[in-house]
Amino acid sequence: MIIQSYNFPTEKLLPDVPLILTEMGYRPPLKDHFLSSQIDEVINIIPEFTNAQAGFIILPKDTISIEKKIMMHNQELFNPGRIIIDQMQNATNLAVFIATLGVNYDLFSHSNKHLDLLRAYVIDTIGSLMVEKAVDLLEQNINDLALIEKQKCTSRYSPGYCQWDVEEQRQLFQLLPAEFNWVTLHPSCLMTPLKSVSGIIGLGKNVVKSEYQCSICQMTSCFRHNRYPKGE
């Protein structure tokens, strides 16, 4: 089993302003000087409130099999549904990951909700982009390790998305090592800190990495929904 963890510098995670504006529903460049100044101000102080921690494990070789479900040692591990199972075909191994911006980011965001809703929205949007960037970096490291073993990787998938029942977070968290204690999973399967992401990536020599199947997914709240509109 491979276990790796990281503390990512905030500067590696910060998105650029055009991406922030796009995620907020605006088309850059923006003539609204007030919103632009709000974004600039938040970007400047975010490092004070961010402690980005992330890690992954790669399970021992040949412990995973993919049928209509994801099996581990011939026992059901995950039942993520057809969309994900189709993408996991030929995977013989699994990487399990988690990333968070830390509890202080939650406190920073919450305190601003009582003062300035626009500013709070900016903070929330930037936080979502930053934690996804942290997972991008994790995914690249997993890909690099897979290449050493002459393996390929699937896209990443998280409980609660692509029709995967969020309650299977429980099985996912059971696979994480004790030292990955930066995130708490509550009985409702809500994670805290809120700016946290967990999920899986399939590995195998014959894996074919496909685009996300957003065209057949009905989850409009997914952050990928606007990036992969139907028909594209």
C-alpha positions as CSV (number, residue, x, y, z in Angstrom):
1,M,0.0,0.0,0.0
2,I,1.2,3.5,-0.9
3,I,0.4,6.4,1.4
4,Q,1.3,10.0,0.6
5,S,0.2,13.3,2.2
6,Y,0.9,16.9,1.4
7,N,0.6,20.5,2.7
8,F,0.0,22.6,-0.4
9,P,1.1,26.3,-0.4
10,T,-1.9,28.5,-0.9
11,E,-0.2,30.2,-3.8
12,K,-0.3,26.9,-5.7
13,L,-4.1,26.7,-5.3
14,L,-5.3,30.3,-5.9
15,P,-7.4,30.6,-9.1
16,D,-7.0,33.5,-11.4
17,V,-9.6,36.3,-11.5
18,P,-11.2,35.3,-14.9
19,L,-11.9,31.8,-13.5
20,I,-13.4,33.2,-10.3
21,L,-15.7,35.5,-12.3
22,T,-16.8,32.6,-14.5
23,E,-17.6,30.4,-11.5
24,M,-19.6,33.3,-10.1
25,G,-21.6,33.6,-13.3
26,Y,-19.9,36.6,-14.9
27,R,-18.2,36.9,-18.2
28,P,-14.7,38.4,-17.8
29,P,-13.4,41.0,-18.3
30,L,-15.5,42.7,-15.7
31,K,-16.2,46.4,-15.7
32,D,-17.7,46.3,-12.2
33,H,-14.7,47.8,-10.3
34,F,-16.3,47.1,-6.9
35,L,-16.5,43.3,-7.4
36,S,-13.0,43.2,-8.9
37,S,-11.7,45.0,-5.8
38,Q,-13.5,42.6,-3.5
39,I,-11.9,39.6,-5.3
40,D,-8.5,41.2,-5.1
41,E,-8.9,41.9,-1.4
42,V,-10.0,38.4,-0.6
43,I,-7.1,36.8,-2.6
44,N,-4.6,38.9,-0.7
45,I,-5.8,37.7,2.8
46,I,-6.8,34.1,2.0
47,P,-3.3,32.7,2.9
48,E,-3.9,33.7,6.5
49,F,-6.9,31.4,6.7
50,T,-5.8,28.4,4.6
51,N,-4.1,25.3,5.7
52,A,-4.5,23.0,2.7
53,Q,-3.8,19.4,3.6
54,A,-4.3,16.5,1.2
55,G,-3.4,12.8,0.8
56,F,-4.1,9.6,-0.9
57,I,-3.6,5.9,-0.5
58,I,-3.2,3.3,-3.3
59,L,-4.5,0.0,-2.2
60,P,-2.4,-3.1,-2.5
61,K,-2.3,-4.6,-6.1
62,D,-5.1,-6.9,-7.3
63,T,-7.3,-6.3,-4.2
64,I,-10.0,-4.6,-6.4
65,S,-12.3,-6.1,-9.0
66,I,-15.0,-4.3,-11.0
67,E,-18.2,-6.1,-11.8
68,K,-21.5,-4.3,-11.4
69,K,-20.0,-2.9,-8.2
70,I,-16.5,-2.2,-6.9
71,M,-15.4,-5.3,-5.0
72,M,-12.5,-5.7,-2.5
73,H,-11.4,-9.2,-1.7
74,N,-14.6,-10.4,-3.4
75,Q,-16.7,-8.4,-1.0
76,E,-18.8,-5.3,-2.0
77,L,-16.9,-2.1,-1.3
78,F,-18.8,0.5,-3.3
79,N,-21.9,0.5,-5.4
80,P,-21.4,3.8,-7.2
81,G,-23.9,3.3,-10.1
82,R,-23.7,2.7,-13.8
83,I,-22.0,6.0,-14.8
84,I,-19.0,5.4,-12.6
85,I,-18.8,1.6,-13.0
86,D,-18.7,2.1,-16.8
87,Q,-15.7,4.4,-16.4
88,M,-14.0,2.0,-13.9
89,Q,-13.9,-0.9,-16.3
90,N,-10.4,-2.6,-16.4
91,A,-9.3,-1.0,-13.2
92,T,-7.5,-3.5,-11.0
93,N,-6.5,-1.1,-8.2
94,L,-7.9,2.0,-6.4
95,A,-6.6,5.3,-5.1
96,V,-8.6,6.8,-2.3
97,F,-8.0,10.6,-1.7
98,I,-9.0,13.4,0.5
99,A,-8.2,17.1,0.6
100,T,-9.3,20.1,2.7
101,L,-8.6,23.8,3.1
102,G,-8.8,23.5,6.9
103,V,-11.2,24.6,9.6
104,N,-9.9,28.3,9.6
105,Y,-11.2,28.7,6.1
106,D,-14.7,27.7,7.3
107,L,-14.5,30.2,10.1
108,F,-13.3,32.9,7.7
109,S,-16.2,32.2,5.4
110,H,-18.8,32.0,8.2
111,S,-17.7,35.2,9.8
112,N,-18.2,37.1,6.5
113,K,-21.7,35.8,6.0
114,H,-22.9,38.0,8.8
115,L,-21.1,41.1,7.4
116,D,-21.2,41.1,3.6
117,L,-23.0,38.5,1.5
118,L,-21.2,39.4,-1.7
119,R,-17.8,39.1,0.0
120,A,-19.0,35.8,1.5
121,Y,-19.9,34.5,-2.0
122,V,-16.5,35.5,-3.3
123,I,-14.8,33.6,-0.4
124,D,-17.0,30.6,-1.0
125,T,-16.3,30.5,-4.7
126,I,-12.6,30.9,-4.3
127,G,-12.6,28.1,-1.7
128,S,-14.4,25.7,-3.9
129,L,-11.9,26.3,-6.7
130,M,-8.9,26.0,-4.4
131,V,-9.9,22.7,-2.9
132,E,-10.5,21.3,-6.4
133,K,-7.1,22.6,-7.4
134,A,-5.6,20.6,-4.5
135,V,-7.3,17.5,-5.8
136,D,-5.9,18.3,-9.3
137,L,-2.4,18.2,-7.8
138,L,-3.2,14.9,-6.0
139,E,-4.5,13.4,-9.2
140,Q,-1.4,14.4,-11.1
141,N,0.8,12.7,-8.4
142,I,-1.3,9.6,-8.6
143,N,-1.0,9.6,-12.4
144,D,2.8,9.9,-12.0
145,L,3.0,6.9,-9.7
146,A,0.7,4.9,-12.0
147,L,3.0,5.6,-14.9
148,I,6.0,4.1,-13.0
149,E,4.0,0.9,-12.7
150,K,2.9,1.2,-16.4
151,Q,-0.6,1.8,-15.4
152,K,-3.2,4.4,-16.4
153,C,-5.8,6.2,-14.3
154,T,-9.5,6.9,-14.6
155,S,-11.0,10.3,-13.9
156,R,-11.8,11.0,-10.2
157,Y,-15.2,10.4,-8.7
158,S,-16.7,11.4,-5.3
159,P,-19.6,10.1,-3.3
160,G,-22.7,12.4,-3.9
161,Y,-21.8,13.0,-7.6
162,C,-22.4,11.1,-10.8
163,Q,-25.4,9.4,-9.1
164,W,-23.1,7.8,-6.4
165,D,-24.9,7.7,-3.0
166,V,-23.2,10.1,-0.6
167,E,-23.7,7.6,2.2
168,E,-20.9,5.6,0.8
169,Q,-18.6,8.2,2.2
170,R,-18.6,5.9,5.2
171,Q,-16.8,3.1,3.4
172,L,-14.4,5.5,1.8
173,F,-13.4,7.0,5.2
174,Q,-12.8,3.5,6.6
175,L,-10.1,3.1,4.0
176,L,-8.2,6.2,5.0
177,P,-5.3,5.9,7.4
178,A,-5.6,7.3,10.9
179,E,-3.1,10.1,10.1
180,F,-5.5,11.6,7.6
181,N,-7.4,13.2,10.5
182,W,-7.9,16.6,8.9
183,V,-11.6,16.0,8.0
184,T,-14.5,14.8,10.1
185,L,-17.4,12.7,8.6
186,H,-20.6,13.3,10.4
187,P,-23.6,10.9,10.7
188,S,-25.3,12.8,7.9
189,C,-22.2,12.2,5.7
190,L,-21.4,15.9,5.7
191,M,-17.7,16.6,5.9
192,T,-16.1,19.3,8.0
193,P,-14.3,21.5,7.2
194,L,-16.8,22.2,4.5
195,K,-14.2,22.9,1.8
196,S,-13.1,19.3,1.6
197,V,-13.2,16.7,-1.2
198,S,-12.9,13.0,-1.0
199,G,-13.1,10.4,-3.7
200,I,-11.5,7.5,-5.7
201,I,-9.5,7.0,-8.9
202,G,-9.2,3.7,-10.7
203,L,-5.8,2.3,-11.8
204,G,-5.0,-0.4,-14.3
205,K,-2.9,-1.3,-17.3
206,N,-5.9,-1.4,-19.6
207,V,-7.9,1.5,-18.1
208,V,-9.3,4.0,-20.6
209,K,-9.7,7.5,-19.2
210,S,-13.0,9.0,-20.5
211,E,-14.5,12.4,-20.2
212,Y,-17.1,13.0,-17.4
213,Q,-20.6,11.8,-18.5
214,C,-22.3,15.1,-17.6
215,S,-24.6,14.8,-20.6
216,I,-26.5,12.0,-18.9
217,C,-26.3,13.2,-15.4
218,Q,-29.2,15.1,-13.8
219,M,-27.2,16.7,-11.0
220,T,-27.3,20.4,-11.8
221,S,-25.6,21.4,-8.5
222,C,-22.3,19.7,-9.5
223,F,-19.4,22.1,-10.0
224,R,-18.7,20.4,-13.3
225,H,-22.2,21.0,-14.6
226,N,-21.4,24.4,-16.2
227,R,-18.0,23.3,-17.4
228,Y,-19.4,20.3,-19.3
229,P,-22.8,21.3,-20.6
230,K,-25.1,18.8,-22.2
231,G,-24.2,18.1,-25.8
232,E,-20.5,18.9,-25.4
